[in-house]
Amino acid sequence: MQNKTTYIVAGLLIVVAVIYLIISSTGSTAQYFVTIEELKAMGDEAQNRNLTISGAVLGDTLVYDAMQPRVTFTMVHVPGDPEEVEAAGGLATVLHAAVQNPTRAQIEVVYDGVKPDLLQNEVQAIARGRLGEDGRFYAGELLLKCPSRYEEEISGQAGNADAG
């Protein structure tokens, strides 16, 4: 009987340890993105912190230096709330409106690496890195949402506009 109790206690301790490790590692690696407006509002507090930002790529600002390799471009604020994006007509509409509005909050992004094929105008970019003292965001990782994903959404929106 004592042997059985020992195994049960040991098993429970192992289960508790595994749960603790899962929770602690998930919490430390979970990163939520901030919008460009939120980043600007953070001020000096944003410097020297690992951050993930999201915004629309302003295509006219793309500069690629293949010799380094380094890409610089401007990201424009898009809302971070999915309900707000949906209410504004969907992600494709929001991305288009963002790059057309010169008054939206913007930040220059510097990415050291080969220019991704998907890096183009009106693409949603998610950049992970740090805000430099010069006000530019230095991305160590750059994720892009494929623009072809929104073609169906755009045509559906156009169809709705014709019907209205």
For each residue, the residues with C-beta under 8 A, 3 or more apart:
1: 4 5
2: 5 6
3: 6 7
4: 1 7 8
5: 1 2 8 9
6: 2 3 9 10
7: 3 4 10 11
8: 4 5 11 12
9: 5 6 12 13
10: 6 7 13 14
11: 7 8 14 15
12: 8 9 15 16
13: 9 10 16 17
14: 10 11 17 18
15: 11 12 18 19
16: 12 13 19 20
17: 13 14 20 21
18: 14 15 21 22
19: 15 16 22 23
20: 16 17 23 24
21: 17 18 24 25
22: 18 19 25 26
23: 19 20 26 27
24: 20 21 27 28
25: 21 22 28 29
26: 22 23 29 30
27: 23 24 30
28: 24 25
29: 25 26
30: 26 27
31: 50 52 128
32: 52
33: 52 53 54 80 126
34: 38 39 42 51 52 53 54 80
35: 38 39 53 54 55 77 78 79 80 105
36: 39 40 53 55 75 76 77 78 104 105 106 107
37: 40 41 77 105
38: 34 35 41 42 80
39: 34 35 36 42 46 51 53 107 131 137
40: 36 37 43 105 107
41: 37 38
42: 34 38 39 45 46
43: 40 46
44: 47
45: 42 49
46: 39 42 43 49 51 131
47: 44 130 131 132 133
48: 130
49: 45 46 130 131
50: 31 128 129 130
51: 34 39 46 128 129 130 131 137
52: 31 32 33 34 126 127 128
53: 33 34 35 36 39 75 107 126 127 137
54: 33 34 35 75 78 80 124 125 126 127
55: 35 36 75 76 77 78 98 107 124 125
56: 75 76 77 78 94 95 98 99 122 123 124 125
57: 62 73 74 75 76 99 119 120 121 122 123 124 125 144
58: 61 73 74 75 76 99 106 121
59: 62 73 99 120 121 122
60: 121
61: 58 72 73 74 108
62: 57 59 71 72 73 115 119 120 121
63: 71 72 73
64: 69 70 71 115
65: 68 69 70 71
66: 69 115
67:
68: 65 112
69: 64 65 66 112 113 114 115
70: 64 65 110 111 112 113
71: 62 63 64 65 110 111 113 115 119 142
72: 61 62 63 108 109 110 111 136
73: 57 58 59 61 62 63 108 109 119
74: 57 58 61 106 107 108 109
75: 36 53 54 55 56 57 58 106 107 109 125 127 137
76: 36 55 56 57 58 98 99 101 104 105 106
77: 35 36 37 55 56 98 104 105 106
78: 35 36 54 55 56 85 94 95 98 124
79: 35 84 85 88 94
80: 33 34 35 38 54 84
81: 84 85
82: 85 86
83: 86 87
84: 79 80 81 87 88
85: 78 79 81 82 88 90 91 94
86: 82 83 90
87: 83 84
88: 79 84 85 93 94 97
89: 92 93 94 157
90: 85 86 93 94 150 153 157
91: 85 94 95 124 145 150 153
92: 89 95 96 122 150 153 154 157
93: 88 89 90 96 97 157
94: 56 78 79 85 88 89 90 91 97 98
95: 56 78 91 92 98 99 122 123 124 150
96: 92 93 99 100 122
97: 88 93 94 100 101
98: 55 56 76 77 78 94 95 101 104
99: 56 57 58 59 76 95 96 121 122
100: 96 97
101: 76 97 98 104
102:
103:
104: 36 76 77 98 101
105: 35 36 37 40 76 77
106: 36 58 74 75 76 77
107: 36 39 40 53 55 74 75 135 136 137
108: 61 72 73 74 135 136 137
109: 72 73 74 75 125 127 136 137 138 139 142
110: 70 71 72 132 136 137 138 139
111: 70 71 72 127 139 142
112: 68 69 70 138 140
113: 69 70 71 142
114: 69
115: 62 64 66 69 71 119
116: 119 142 144
117:
118: 123 144 145 146 147
119: 57 62 71 73 115 116 123 125 142 144
120: 57 59 62 123 147
121: 57 58 59 60 62 99
122: 56 57 59 92 95 96 99 147
123: 56 57 95 118 119 120 144 145 147
124: 54 55 56 57 78 91 95 144 145
125: 54 55 56 57 75 109 119 142 143 144 145
126: 33 52 53 54 142 143 144 145
127: 52 53 54 75 109 111 137 139 141 142 143
128: 31 50 51 52 139 140 141 142 143
129: 50 51 137 138 139 140 141
130: 47 48 49 50 51 137 138
131: 39 46 47 49 51 135 136 137 138
132: 47 110 135 136 137 138
133: 47
134:
135: 107 108 131 132
136: 72 107 108 109 110 131 132
137: 39 51 53 75 107 108 109 110 127 129 130 131 132
138: 109 110 112 129 130 131 132
139: 109 110 111 127 128 129 142
140: 112 128 129
141: 127 128 129
142: 71 109 111 113 116 119 125 126 127 128 139
143: 125 126 127 128
144: 57 116 118 119 123 124 125 126
145: 91 118 123 124 125 126 149
146: 118 149
147: 118 120 122 123 150 151
148: 151
149: 145 146 152 153
150: 90 91 92 95 147 153 154
151: 147 148 154 155
152: 149 155 156
153: 90 91 92 149 150 156 157
154: 92 150 151 157 158
155: 151 152 158 159
156: 152 153 159 160
157: 89 90 92 93 153 154 160 161
158: 154 155 161 162
159: 155 156 162 163
160: 156 157 163 164
161: 157 158 164
162: 158 159
163: 159 160
164: 160 161
